[in-house]
Amino acid sequence: MKIVMVQELLNANDLDYQHNMFKLTMKSNVTTCVIPPFDMNFLTKMQHLETTSQTLLFNFHQYMKLVELALL
């Protein structure tokens, strides 16, 4: 029988560590997502903003995984 190690999807410690800064960052970015043009919905704009920002991807990698899961 072969044992296969599966990488955990999310890390609870990383999520706790990133929580406060992620919340502040999202509060400051929300205004960008709710201004015209309204060519895409709020969640799509937020996801686009988050996935194009290398800073967000690096600093909040666990939350970016949550964003991807939520949009699925």
N, CA, C, O and CB atoms as a CASP TS submission, in Angstrom:
PFRMAT TS
TARGET T0000
AUTHOR 0000-0000-0000
METHOD Language model
MODEL 1
PARENT N/A
ATOM      1  N   MET     1       0.840  -1.179   0.000  1.00  0.00           N
ATOM      2  CA  MET     1       0.000   0.000   0.000  1.00  0.00           C
ATOM      3  C   MET     1       0.887   1.245   0.000  1.00  0.00           C
ATOM      4  O   MET     1       1.780   1.383   0.836  1.00  0.00           O
ATOM      5  CB  MET     1      -0.957  -0.004   1.219  1.00  0.00           C
ATOM      6  N   LYS     2       0.634   2.135  -0.932  1.00  0.00           N
ATOM      7  CA  LYS     2       1.422   3.343  -1.056  1.00  0.00           C
ATOM      8  C   LYS     2       0.760   4.473  -0.260  1.00  0.00           C
ATOM      9  O   LYS     2      -0.445   4.701  -0.369  1.00  0.00           O
ATOM     10  CB  LYS     2       1.586   3.736  -2.542  1.00  0.00           C
ATOM     11  N   ILE     3       1.567   5.173   0.539  1.00  0.00           N
ATOM     12  CA  ILE     3       1.059   6.304   1.321  1.00  0.00           C
ATOM     13  C   ILE     3       1.303   7.585   0.537  1.00  0.00           C
ATOM     14  O   ILE     3       2.418   7.859   0.094  1.00  0.00           O
ATOM     15  CB  ILE     3       1.738   6.374   2.729  1.00  0.00           C
ATOM     16  N   VAL     4       0.240   8.361   0.376  1.00  0.00           N
ATOM     17  CA  VAL     4       0.324   9.616  -0.364  1.00  0.00           C
ATOM     18  C   VAL     4       0.054  10.767   0.597  1.00  0.00           C
ATOM     19  O   VAL     4      -0.973  10.789   1.275  1.00  0.00           O
ATOM     20  CB  VAL     4      -0.681   9.638  -1.559  1.00  0.00           C
ATOM     21  N   MET     5       0.967  11.709   0.651  1.00  0.00           N
ATOM     22  CA  MET     5       0.792  12.880   1.510  1.00  0.00           C
ATOM     23  C   MET     5       0.066  13.962   0.709  1.00  0.00           C
ATOM     24  O   MET     5       0.451  14.285  -0.415  1.00  0.00           O
ATOM     25  CB  MET     5       2.174  13.405   2.047  1.00  0.00           C
ATOM     26  N   VAL     6      -0.973  14.504   1.299  1.00  0.00           N
ATOM     27  CA  VAL     6      -1.743  15.562   0.646  1.00  0.00           C
ATOM     28  C   VAL     6      -1.479  16.864   1.378  1.00  0.00           C
ATOM     29  O   VAL     6      -1.585  16.940   2.602  1.00  0.00           O
ATOM     30  CB  VAL     6      -3.271  15.231   0.626  1.00  0.00           C
ATOM     31  N   GLN     7      -1.133  17.888   0.608  1.00  0.00           N
ATOM     32  CA  GLN     7      -0.867  19.191   1.208  1.00  0.00           C
ATOM     33  C   GLN     7      -2.188  19.786   1.692  1.00  0.00           C
ATOM     34  O   GLN     7      -3.203  19.709   1.000  1.00  0.00           O
ATOM     35  CB  GLN     7      -0.160  20.147   0.193  1.00  0.00           C
ATOM     36  N   GLU     8      -2.163  20.376   2.881  1.00  0.00           N
ATOM     37  CA  GLU     8      -3.383  20.965   3.402  1.00  0.00           C
ATOM     38  C   GLU     8      -3.834  22.118   2.524  1.00  0.00           C
ATOM     39  O   GLU     8      -3.015  22.852   1.972  1.00  0.00           O
ATOM     40  CB  GLU     8      -3.179  21.438   4.838  1.00  0.00           C
ATOM     41  N   LEU     9      -5.158  22.270   2.397  1.00  0.00           N
ATOM     42  CA  LEU     9      -5.704  23.311   1.547  1.00  0.00           C
ATOM     43  C   LEU     9      -5.488  24.692   2.147  1.00  0.00           C
ATOM     44  O   LEU     9      -5.060  25.615   1.453  1.00  0.00           O
ATOM     45  CB  LEU     9      -7.180  23.071   1.310  1.00  0.00           C
ATOM     46  N   LEU    10      -5.784  24.837   3.441  1.00  0.00           N
ATOM     47  CA  LEU    10      -5.601  26.105   4.141  1.00  0.00           C
ATOM     48  C   LEU    10      -4.885  25.855   5.451  1.00  0.00           C
ATOM     49  O   LEU    10      -5.003  24.782   6.042  1.00  0.00           O
ATOM     50  CB  LEU    10      -6.953  26.808   4.385  1.00  0.00           C
ATOM     51  N   ASN    11      -4.151  26.842   5.896  1.00  0.00           N
ATOM     52  CA  ASN    11      -3.437  26.741   7.155  1.00  0.00           C
ATOM     53  C   ASN    11      -4.076  27.703   8.157  1.00  0.00           C
ATOM     54  O   ASN    11      -4.043  28.918   7.962  1.00  0.00           O
ATOM     55  CB  ASN    11      -1.920  27.049   6.967  1.00  0.00           C
ATOM     56  N   ALA    12      -4.654  27.158   9.225  1.00  0.00           N
ATOM     57  CA  ALA    12      -5.369  27.967  10.218  1.00  0.00           C
ATOM     58  C   ALA    12      -4.457  28.989  10.895  1.00  0.00           C
ATOM     59  O   ALA    12      -4.884  30.112  11.162  1.00  0.00           O
ATOM     60  CB  ALA    12      -5.995  27.065  11.270  1.00  0.00           C
ATOM     61  N   ASN    13      -3.230  28.618  11.169  1.00  0.00           N
ATOM     62  CA  ASN    13      -2.301  29.568  11.810  1.00  0.00           C
ATOM     63  C   ASN    13      -1.993  30.752  10.903  1.00  0.00           C
ATOM     64  O   ASN    13      -1.955  31.895  11.358  1.00  0.00           O
ATOM     65  CB  ASN    13      -0.996  28.861  12.194  1.00  0.00           C
ATOM     66  N   ASP    14      -1.773  30.478   9.618  1.00  0.00           N
ATOM     67  CA  ASP    14      -1.521  31.565   8.667  1.00  0.00           C
ATOM     68  C   ASP    14      -2.739  32.475   8.531  1.00  0.00           C
ATOM     69  O   ASP    14      -2.603  33.696   8.452  1.00  0.00           O
ATOM     70  CB  ASP    14      -1.139  30.997   7.294  1.00  0.00           C
ATOM     71  N   LEU    15      -3.928  31.876   8.506  1.00  0.00           N
ATOM     72  CA  LEU    15      -5.152  32.680   8.419  1.00  0.00           C
ATOM     73  C   LEU    15      -5.284  33.602   9.628  1.00  0.00           C
ATOM     74  O   LEU    15      -5.621  34.777   9.482  1.00  0.00           O
ATOM     75  CB  LEU    15      -6.389  31.769   8.312  1.00  0.00           C
ATOM     76  N   ASP    16      -5.021  33.079  10.803  1.00  0.00           N
ATOM     77  CA  ASP    16      -5.084  33.913  12.015  1.00  0.00           C
ATOM     78  C   ASP    16      -4.062  35.045  11.956  1.00  0.00           C
ATOM     79  O   ASP    16      -4.361  36.184  12.316  1.00  0.00           O
ATOM     80  CB  ASP    16      -4.844  33.054  13.274  1.00  0.00           C
ATOM     81  N   TYR    17      -2.871  34.724  11.504  1.00  0.00           N
ATOM     82  CA  TYR    17      -1.794  35.708  11.432  1.00  0.00           C
ATOM     83  C   TYR    17      -2.125  36.825  10.428  1.00  0.00           C
ATOM     84  O   TYR    17      -1.815  37.990  10.674  1.00  0.00           O
ATOM     85  CB  TYR    17      -0.474  35.020  11.042  1.00  0.00           C
ATOM     86  N   GLN    18      -2.748  36.472   9.312  1.00  0.00           N
ATOM     87  CA  GLN    18      -3.031  37.417   8.241  1.00  0.00           C
ATOM     88  C   GLN    18      -4.351  38.169   8.435  1.00  0.00           C
ATOM     89  O   GLN    18      -4.612  39.137   7.720  1.00  0.00           O
ATOM     90  CB  GLN    18      -3.054  36.691   6.925  1.00  0.00           C
ATOM     91  N   HIS    19      -5.164  37.753   9.362  1.00  0.00           N
ATOM     92  CA  HIS    19      -6.537  38.245   9.498  1.00  0.00           C
ATOM     93  C   HIS    19      -6.675  39.765   9.609  1.00  0.00           C
ATOM     94  O   HIS    19      -7.377  40.374   8.802  1.00  0.00           O
ATOM     95  CB  HIS    19      -7.154  37.624  10.692  1.00  0.00           C
ATOM     96  N   ASN    20      -6.033  40.374  10.570  1.00  0.00           N
ATOM     97  CA  ASN    20      -6.225  41.809  10.811  1.00  0.00           C
ATOM     98  C   ASN    20      -5.749  42.675   9.645  1.00  0.00           C
ATOM     99  O   ASN    20      -6.435  43.618   9.250  1.00  0.00           O
ATOM    100  CB  ASN    20      -5.496  42.218  12.073  1.00  0.00           C
ATOM    101  N   MET    21      -4.593  42.362   9.103  1.00  0.00           N
ATOM    102  CA  MET    21      -4.089  43.148   7.979  1.00  0.00           C
ATOM    103  C   MET    21      -4.943  42.936   6.727  1.00  0.00           C
ATOM    104  O   MET    21      -5.161  43.871   5.956  1.00  0.00           O
ATOM    105  CB  MET    21      -2.630  42.781   7.688  1.00  0.00           C
ATOM    106  N   PHE    22      -5.425  41.712   6.528  1.00  0.00           N
ATOM    107  CA  PHE    22      -6.285  41.447   5.375  1.00  0.00           C
ATOM    108  C   PHE    22      -7.579  42.250   5.491  1.00  0.00           C
ATOM    109  O   PHE    22      -8.044  42.829   4.509  1.00  0.00           O
ATOM    110  CB  PHE    22      -6.595  39.934   5.260  1.00  0.00           C
ATOM    111  N   LYS    23      -8.154  42.284   6.680  1.00  0.00           N
ATOM    112  CA  LYS    23      -9.396  43.024   6.897  1.00  0.00           C
ATOM    113  C   LYS    23      -9.199  44.514   6.612  1.00  0.00           C
ATOM    114  O   LYS    23     -10.031  45.128   5.944  1.00  0.00           O
ATOM    115  CB  LYS    23      -9.898  42.819   8.338  1.00  0.00           C
ATOM    116  N   LEU    24      -8.128  45.091   7.102  1.00  0.00           N
ATOM    117  CA  LEU    24      -7.843  46.504   6.842  1.00  0.00           C
ATOM    118  C   LEU    24      -7.615  46.774   5.354  1.00  0.00           C
ATOM    119  O   LEU    24      -8.091  47.775   4.819  1.00  0.00           O
ATOM    120  CB  LEU    24      -6.620  46.949   7.643  1.00  0.00           C
ATOM    121  N   THR    25      -6.897  45.891   4.702  1.00  0.00           N
ATOM    122  CA  THR    25      -6.624  46.046   3.276  1.00  0.00           C
ATOM    123  C   THR    25      -7.907  45.987   2.463  1.00  0.00           C
ATOM    124  O   THR    25      -8.098  46.792   1.552  1.00  0.00           O
ATOM    125  CB  THR    25      -5.654  44.970   2.799  1.00  0.00           C
ATOM    126  N   MET    26      -8.781  45.052   2.778  1.00  0.00           N
ATOM    127  CA  MET    26     -10.032  44.919   2.036  1.00  0.00           C
ATOM    128  C   MET    26     -10.957  46.110   2.286  1.00  0.00           C
ATOM    129  O   MET    26     -11.658  46.546   1.373  1.00  0.00           O
ATOM    130  CB  MET    26     -10.737  43.618   2.419  1.00  0.00           C
ATOM    131  N   LYS    27     -10.967  46.636   3.499  1.00  0.00           N
ATOM    132  CA  LYS    27     -11.783  47.820   3.779  1.00  0.00           C
ATOM    133  C   LYS    27     -11.307  49.009   2.946  1.00  0.00           C
ATOM    134  O   LYS    27     -12.120  49.808   2.482  1.00  0.00           O
ATOM    135  CB  LYS    27     -11.737  48.167   5.282  1.00  0.00           C
ATOM    136  N   SER    28     -10.009  49.127   2.760  1.00  0.00           N
ATOM    137  CA  SER    28      -9.497  50.246   1.972  1.00  0.00           C
ATOM    138  C   SER    28      -9.707  50.028   0.470  1.00  0.00           C
ATOM    139  O   SER    28      -9.776  50.997  -0.284  1.00  0.00           O
ATOM    140  CB  SER    28      -8.013  50.456   2.264  1.00  0.00           C
ATOM    141  N   ASN    29      -9.807  48.784   0.030  1.00  0.00           N
ATOM    142  CA  ASN    29      -9.979  48.488  -1.394  1.00  0.00           C
ATOM    143  C   ASN    29     -11.444  48.428  -1.831  1.00  0.00           C
ATOM    144  O   ASN    29     -11.726  48.472  -3.028  1.00  0.00           O
ATOM    145  CB  ASN    29      -9.311  47.180  -1.720  1.00  0.00           C
ATOM    146  N   VAL    30     -12.357  48.330  -0.907  1.00  0.00           N
ATOM    147  CA  VAL    30     -13.756  48.134  -1.286  1.00  0.00           C
ATOM    148  C   VAL    30     -14.302  49.312  -2.085  1.00  0.00           C
ATOM    149  O   VAL    30     -15.141  49.115  -2.964  1.00  0.00           O
ATOM    150  CB  VAL    30     -14.607  47.918  -0.046  1.00  0.00           C
ATOM    151  N   THR    31     -13.847  50.527  -1.804  1.00  0.00           N
ATOM    152  CA  THR    31     -14.349  51.684  -2.548  1.00  0.00           C
ATOM    153  C   THR    31     -13.985  51.602  -4.024  1.00  0.00           C
ATOM    154  O   THR    31     -14.738  52.077  -4.874  1.00  0.00           O
ATOM    155  CB  THR    31     -13.801  52.975  -1.950  1.00  0.00           C
ATOM    156  N   THR    32     -12.854  51.014  -4.332  1.00  0.00           N
ATOM    157  CA  THR    32     -12.448  50.836  -5.723  1.00  0.00           C
ATOM    158  C   THR    32     -13.405  49.904  -6.461  1.00  0.00           C
ATOM    159  O   THR    32     -13.603  50.037  -7.669  1.00  0.00           O
ATOM    160  CB  THR    32     -11.021  50.289  -5.794  1.00  0.00           C
ATOM    161  N   CYS    33     -13.983  48.982  -5.746  1.00  0.00           N
ATOM    162  CA  CYS    33     -14.840  47.965  -6.363  1.00  0.00           C
ATOM    163  C   CYS    33     -16.284  48.420  -6.554  1.00  0.00           C
ATOM    164  O   CYS    33     -17.029  47.802  -7.314  1.00  0.00           O
ATOM    165  CB  CYS    33     -14.822  46.716  -5.527  1.00  0.00           C
ATOM    166  N   VAL    34     -16.684  49.477  -5.884  1.00  0.00           N
ATOM    167  CA  VAL    34     -18.092  49.896  -5.977  1.00  0.00           C
ATOM    168  C   VAL    34     -18.273  51.224  -6.709  1.00  0.00           C
ATOM    169  O   VAL    34     -19.312  51.871  -6.576  1.00  0.00           O
ATOM    170  CB  VAL    34     -18.686  50.007  -4.589  1.00  0.00           C
ATOM    171  N   ILE    35     -17.272  51.627  -7.476  1.00  0.00           N
ATOM    172  CA  ILE    35     -17.402  52.835  -8.279  1.00  0.00           C
ATOM    173  C   ILE    35     -17.568  52.446  -9.757  1.00  0.00           C
ATOM    174  O   ILE    35     -17.128  51.371 -10.164  1.00  0.00           O
ATOM    175  CB  ILE    35     -16.162  53.765  -8.081  1.00  0.00           C
ATOM    176  N   PRO    36     -18.194  53.306 -10.551  1.00  0.00           N
ATOM    177  CA  PRO    36     -18.370  53.002 -11.979  1.00  0.00           C
ATOM    178  C   PRO    36     -17.021  52.821 -12.662  1.00  0.00           C
ATOM    179  O   PRO    36     -16.026  53.320 -12.136  1.00  0.00           O
ATOM    180  CB  PRO    36     -19.169  54.119 -12.678  1.00  0.00           C
ATOM    181  N   PRO    37     -16.927  52.158 -13.766  1.00  0.00           N
ATOM    182  CA  PRO    37     -18.048  51.566 -14.511  1.00  0.00           C
ATOM    183  C   PRO    37     -18.495  50.262 -13.872  1.00  0.00           C
ATOM    184  O   PRO    37     -17.696  49.545 -13.270  1.00  0.00           O
ATOM    185  CB  PRO    37     -17.655  51.322 -15.978  1.00  0.00           C
ATOM    186  N   PHE    38     -19.761  49.967 -14.006  1.00  0.00           N
ATOM    187  CA  PHE    38     -20.335  48.752 -13.435  1.00  0.00           C
ATOM    188  C   PHE    38     -20.416  47.665 -14.498  1.00  0.00           C
ATOM    189  O   PHE    38     -21.463  47.056 -14.714  1.00  0.00           O
ATOM    190  CB  PHE    38     -21.733  49.031 -12.843  1.00  0.00           C
ATOM    191  N   ASP    39     -19.284  47.438 -15.155  1.00  0.00           N
ATOM    192  CA  ASP    39     -19.235  46.451 -16.224  1.00  0.00           C
ATOM    193  C   ASP    39     -19.053  45.024 -15.713  1.00  0.00           C
ATOM    194  O   ASP    39     -19.167  44.067 -16.479  1.00  0.00           O
ATOM    195  CB  ASP    39     -18.122  46.790 -17.171  1.00  0.00           C
ATOM    196  N   MET    40     -18.774  44.885 -14.432  1.00  0.00           N
ATOM    197  CA  MET    40     -18.696  43.555 -13.814  1.00  0.00           C
ATOM    198  C   MET    40     -19.189  43.679 -12.384  1.00  0.00           C
ATOM    199  O   MET    40     -19.190  44.766 -11.807  1.00  0.00           O
ATOM    200  CB  MET    40     -17.232  42.974 -13.860  1.00  0.00           C
ATOM    201  N   ASN    41     -19.607  42.553 -11.817  1.00  0.00           N
ATOM    202  CA  ASN    41     -20.153  42.629 -10.457  1.00  0.00           C
ATOM    203  C   ASN    41     -19.062  42.839  -9.408  1.00  0.00           C
ATOM    204  O   ASN    41     -17.871  42.685  -9.681  1.00  0.00           O
ATOM    205  CB  ASN    41     -20.933  41.359 -10.138  1.00  0.00           C
ATOM    206  N   PHE    42     -19.494  43.187  -8.229  1.00  0.00           N
ATOM    207  CA  PHE    42     -18.594  43.528  -7.121  1.00  0.00           C
ATOM    208  C   PHE    42     -17.584  42.427  -6.835  1.00  0.00           C
ATOM    209  O   PHE    42     -16.391  42.705  -6.709  1.00  0.00           O
ATOM    210  CB  PHE    42     -19.397  43.815  -5.869  1.00  0.00           C
ATOM    211  N   LEU    43     -18.040  41.179  -6.730  1.00  0.00           N
ATOM    212  CA  LEU    43     -17.122  40.076  -6.399  1.00  0.00           C
ATOM    213  C   LEU    43     -16.082  39.857  -7.487  1.00  0.00           C
ATOM    214  O   LEU    43     -14.923  39.563  -7.196  1.00  0.00           O
ATOM    215  CB  LEU    43     -17.903  38.787  -6.174  1.00  0.00           C
ATOM    216  N   THR    44     -16.493  39.999  -8.727  1.00  0.00           N
ATOM    217  CA  THR    44     -15.540  39.832  -9.825  1.00  0.00           C
ATOM    218  C   THR    44     -14.492  40.935  -9.803  1.00  0.00           C
ATOM    219  O   THR    44     -13.307  40.676 -10.009  1.00  0.00           O
ATOM    220  CB  THR    44     -16.269  39.822 -11.176  1.00  0.00           C
ATOM    221  N   LYS    45     -14.932  42.175  -9.552  1.00  0.00           N
ATOM    222  CA  LYS    45     -13.975  43.283  -9.448  1.00  0.00           C
ATOM    223  C   LYS    45     -12.994  43.052  -8.299  1.00  0.00           C
ATOM    224  O   LYS    45     -11.788  43.249  -8.453  1.00  0.00           O
ATOM    225  CB  LYS    45     -14.717  44.617  -9.247  1.00  0.00           C
ATOM    226  N   MET    46     -13.518  42.634  -7.151  1.00  0.00           N
ATOM    227  CA  MET    46     -12.668  42.386  -5.981  1.00  0.00           C
ATOM    228  C   MET    46     -11.672  41.271  -6.293  1.00  0.00           C
ATOM    229  O   MET    46     -10.491  41.384  -5.966  1.00  0.00           O
ATOM    230  CB  MET    46     -13.528  42.014  -4.740  1.00  0.00           C
ATOM    231  N   GLN    47     -12.137  40.212  -6.915  1.00  0.00           N
ATOM    232  CA  GLN    47     -11.259  39.095  -7.237  1.00  0.00           C
ATOM    233  C   GLN    47     -10.195  39.538  -8.240  1.00  0.00           C
ATOM    234  O   GLN    47      -9.034  39.153  -8.109  1.00  0.00           O
ATOM    235  CB  GLN    47     -12.072  37.908  -7.797  1.00  0.00           C
ATOM    236  N   HIS    48     -10.564  40.329  -9.227  1.00  0.00           N
ATOM    237  CA  HIS    48      -9.593  40.825 -10.213  1.00  0.00           C
ATOM    238  C   HIS    48      -8.540  41.705  -9.534  1.00  0.00           C
ATOM    239  O   HIS    48      -7.347  41.578  -9.808  1.00  0.00           O
ATOM    240  CB  HIS    48     -10.312  41.619 -11.333  1.00  0.00           C
ATOM    241  N   LEU    49      -8.986  42.591  -8.656  1.00  0.00           N
ATOM    242  CA  LEU    49      -8.068  43.461  -7.919  1.00  0.00           C
ATOM    243  C   LEU    49      -7.092  42.630  -7.096  1.00  0.00           C
ATOM    244  O   LEU    49      -5.893  42.906  -7.078  1.00  0.00           O
ATOM    245  CB  LEU    49      -8.849  44.426  -7.006  1.00  0.00           C
ATOM    246  N   GLU    50      -7.605  41.621  -6.422  1.00  0.00           N
ATOM    247  CA  GLU    50      -6.764  40.810  -5.545  1.00  0.00           C
ATOM    248  C   GLU    50      -5.783  39.937  -6.314  1.00  0.00           C
ATOM    249  O   GLU    50      -4.636  39.778  -5.896  1.00  0.00           O
ATOM    250  CB  GLU    50      -7.625  39.944  -4.666  1.00  0.00           C
ATOM    251  N   THR    51      -6.217  39.379  -7.418  1.00  0.00           N
ATOM    252  CA  THR    51      -5.328  38.466  -8.145  1.00  0.00           C
ATOM    253  C   THR    51      -4.323  39.193  -9.019  1.00  0.00           C
ATOM    254  O   THR    51      -3.368  38.574  -9.488  1.00  0.00           O
ATOM    255  CB  THR    51      -6.139  37.528  -8.996  1.00  0.00           C
ATOM    256  N   THR    52      -4.505  40.486  -9.254  1.00  0.00           N
ATOM    257  CA  THR    52      -3.521  41.238 -10.035  1.00  0.00           C
ATOM    258  C   THR    52      -2.517  41.970  -9.144  1.00  0.00           C
ATOM    259  O   THR    52      -1.540  42.529  -9.641  1.00  0.00           O
ATOM    260  CB  THR    52      -4.228  42.237 -10.940  1.00  0.00           C
ATOM    261  N   SER    53      -2.749  41.969  -7.852  1.00  0.00           N
ATOM    262  CA  SER    53      -1.840  42.637  -6.927  1.00  0.00           C
ATOM    263  C   SER    53      -0.859  41.616  -6.342  1.00  0.00           C
ATOM    264  O   SER    53      -1.244  40.748  -5.558  1.00  0.00           O
ATOM    265  CB  SER    53      -2.632  43.349  -5.796  1.00  0.00           C
ATOM    266  N   GLN    54       0.393  41.734  -6.729  1.00  0.00           N
ATOM    267  CA  GLN    54       1.409  40.811  -6.225  1.00  0.00           C
ATOM    268  C   GLN    54       1.587  40.939  -4.710  1.00  0.00           C
ATOM    269  O   GLN    54       1.897  39.961  -4.030  1.00  0.00           O
ATOM    270  CB  GLN    54       2.743  41.061  -6.929  1.00  0.00           C
ATOM    271  N   THR    55       1.390  42.147  -4.191  1.00  0.00           N
ATOM    272  CA  THR    55       1.503  42.361  -2.744  1.00  0.00           C
ATOM    273  C   THR    55       0.440  41.563  -2.003  1.00  0.00           C
ATOM    274  O   THR    55       0.736  40.883  -1.021  1.00  0.00           O
ATOM    275  CB  THR    55       1.376  43.859  -2.402  1.00  0.00           C
ATOM    276  N   LEU    56      -0.801  41.650  -2.479  1.00  0.00           N
ATOM    277  CA  LEU    56      -1.871  40.882  -1.834  1.00  0.00           C
ATOM    278  C   LEU    56      -1.626  39.389  -1.954  1.00  0.00           C
ATOM    279  O   LEU    56      -1.799  38.643  -0.990  1.00  0.00           O
ATOM    280  CB  LEU    56      -3.225  41.236  -2.442  1.00  0.00           C
ATOM    281  N   LEU    57      -1.224  38.957  -3.141  1.00  0.00           N
ATOM    282  CA  LEU    57      -0.978  37.526  -3.336  1.00  0.00           C
ATOM    283  C   LEU    57       0.120  37.016  -2.418  1.00  0.00           C
ATOM    284  O   LEU    57       0.018  35.907  -1.892  1.00  0.00           O
ATOM    285  CB  LEU    57      -0.608  37.246  -4.785  1.00  0.00           C
ATOM    286  N   PHE    58       1.157  37.800  -2.220  1.00  0.00           N
ATOM    287  CA  PHE    58       2.266  37.369  -1.377  1.00  0.00           C
ATOM    288  C   PHE    58       1.915  37.442   0.107  1.00  0.00           C
ATOM    289  O   PHE    58       2.149  36.489   0.850  1.00  0.00           O
ATOM    290  CB  PHE    58       3.495  38.216  -1.660  1.00  0.00           C
ATOM    291  N   ASN    59       1.353  38.571   0.539  1.00  0.00           N
ATOM    292  CA  ASN    59       1.101  38.780   1.962  1.00  0.00           C
ATOM    293  C   ASN    59      -0.121  38.036   2.497  1.00  0.00           C
ATOM    294  O   ASN    59      -0.183  37.705   3.682  1.00  0.00           O
ATOM    295  CB  ASN    59       0.936  40.235   2.223  1.00  0.00           C
ATOM    296  N   PHE    60      -1.075  37.778   1.635  1.00  0.00           N
ATOM    297  CA  PHE    60      -2.333  37.156   2.085  1.00  0.00           C
ATOM    298  C   PHE    60      -2.652  35.903   1.284  1.00  0.00           C
ATOM    299  O   PHE    60      -3.787  35.708   0.850  1.00  0.00           O
ATOM    300  CB  PHE    60      -3.494  38.151   1.970  1.00  0.00           C
ATOM    301  N   HIS    61      -1.653  35.060   1.091  1.00  0.00           N
ATOM    302  CA  HIS    61      -1.832  33.888   0.253  1.00  0.00           C
ATOM    303  C   HIS    61      -2.941  32.960   0.742  1.00  0.00           C
ATOM    304  O   HIS    61      -3.629  32.346  -0.074  1.00  0.00           O
ATOM    305  CB  HIS    61      -0.545  33.131   0.172  1.00  0.00           C
ATOM    306  N   GLN    62      -3.128  32.846   2.047  1.00  0.00           N
ATOM    307  CA  GLN    62      -4.197  31.988   2.559  1.00  0.00           C
ATOM    308  C   GLN    62      -5.574  32.584   2.237  1.00  0.00           C
ATOM    309  O   GLN    62      -6.508  31.852   1.908  1.00  0.00           O
ATOM    310  CB  GLN    62      -4.043  31.788   4.083  1.00  0.00           C
ATOM    311  N   TYR    63      -5.694  33.893   2.333  1.00  0.00           N
ATOM    312  CA  TYR    63      -6.966  34.535   2.013  1.00  0.00           C
ATOM    313  C   TYR    63      -7.235  34.518   0.510  1.00  0.00           C
ATOM    314  O   TYR    63      -8.393  34.481   0.095  1.00  0.00           O
ATOM    315  CB  TYR    63      -6.976  35.973   2.530  1.00  0.00           C
ATOM    316  N   MET    64      -6.200  34.542  -0.297  1.00  0.00           N
ATOM    317  CA  MET    64      -6.399  34.445  -1.739  1.00  0.00           C
ATOM    318  C   MET    64      -6.953  33.070  -2.101  1.00  0.00           C
ATOM    319  O   MET    64      -7.753  32.939  -3.028  1.00  0.00           O
ATOM    320  CB  MET    64      -5.078  34.708  -2.490  1.00  0.00           C
ATOM    321  N   LYS    65      -6.521  32.045  -1.362  1.00  0.00           N
ATOM    322  CA  LYS    65      -7.090  30.717  -1.573  1.00  0.00           C
ATOM    323  C   LYS    65      -8.574  30.722  -1.215  1.00  0.00           C
ATOM    324  O   LYS    65      -9.384  30.109  -1.910  1.00  0.00           O
ATOM    325  CB  LYS    65      -6.334  29.659  -0.735  1.00  0.00           C
ATOM    326  N   LEU    66      -8.931  31.413  -0.130  1.00  0.00           N
ATOM    327  CA  LEU    66     -10.336  31.512   0.255  1.00  0.00           C
ATOM    328  C   LEU    66     -11.156  32.248  -0.804  1.00  0.00           C
ATOM    329  O   LEU    66     -12.286  31.856  -1.096  1.00  0.00           O
ATOM    330  CB  LEU    66     -10.466  32.220   1.601  1.00  0.00           C
ATOM    331  N   VAL    67     -10.603  33.295  -1.372  1.00  0.00           N
ATOM    332  CA  VAL    67     -11.291  34.043  -2.438  1.00  0.00           C
ATOM    333  C   VAL    67     -11.573  33.104  -3.607  1.00  0.00           C
ATOM    334  O   VAL    67     -12.684  33.080  -4.136  1.00  0.00           O
ATOM    335  CB  VAL    67     -10.436  35.269  -2.910  1.00  0.00           C
ATOM    336  N   GLU    68     -10.572  32.338  -4.003  1.00  0.00           N
ATOM    337  CA  GLU    68     -10.757  31.408  -5.112  1.00  0.00           C
ATOM    338  C   GLU    68     -11.847  30.388  -4.796  1.00  0.00           C
ATOM    339  O   GLU    68     -12.690  30.093  -5.643  1.00  0.00           O
ATOM    340  CB  GLU    68      -9.442  30.694  -5.431  1.00  0.00           C
ATOM    341  N   LEU    69     -11.830  29.855  -3.591  1.00  0.00           N
ATOM    342  CA  LEU    69     -12.858  28.882  -3.198  1.00  0.00           C
ATOM    343  C   LEU    69     -14.241  29.520  -3.161  1.00  0.00           C
ATOM    344  O   LEU    69     -15.217  28.899  -3.583  1.00  0.00           O
ATOM    345  CB  LEU    69     -12.527  28.280  -1.828  1.00  0.00           C
ATOM    346  N   ALA    70     -14.337  30.736  -2.670  1.00  0.00           N
ATOM    347  CA  ALA    70     -15.634  31.413  -2.571  1.00  0.00           C
ATOM    348  C   ALA    70     -16.202  31.692  -3.956  1.00  0.00           C
ATOM    349  O   ALA    70     -17.413  31.592  -4.154  1.00  0.00           O
ATOM    350  CB  ALA    70     -15.501  32.727  -1.781  1.00  0.00           C
ATOM    351  N   LEU    71     -15.364  32.034  -4.905  1.00  0.00           N
ATOM    352  CA  LEU    71     -15.845  32.339  -6.244  1.00  0.00           C
ATOM    353  C   LEU    71     -16.212  31.093  -7.034  1.00  0.00           C
ATOM    354  O   LEU    71     -16.917  31.179  -8.040  1.00  0.00           O
ATOM    355  CB  LEU    71     -14.807  33.120  -6.992  1.00  0.00           C
ATOM    356  N   LEU    72     -15.745  29.949  -6.591  1.00  0.00           N
ATOM    357  CA  LEU    72     -16.121  28.702  -7.265  1.00  0.00           C
ATOM    358  C   LEU    72     -17.549  28.371  -6.915  1.00  0.00           C
ATOM    359  O   LEU    72     -18.078  27.358  -7.374  1.00  0.00           O
ATOM    360  CB  LEU    72     -15.179  27.536  -6.871  1.00  0.00           C
TER
END
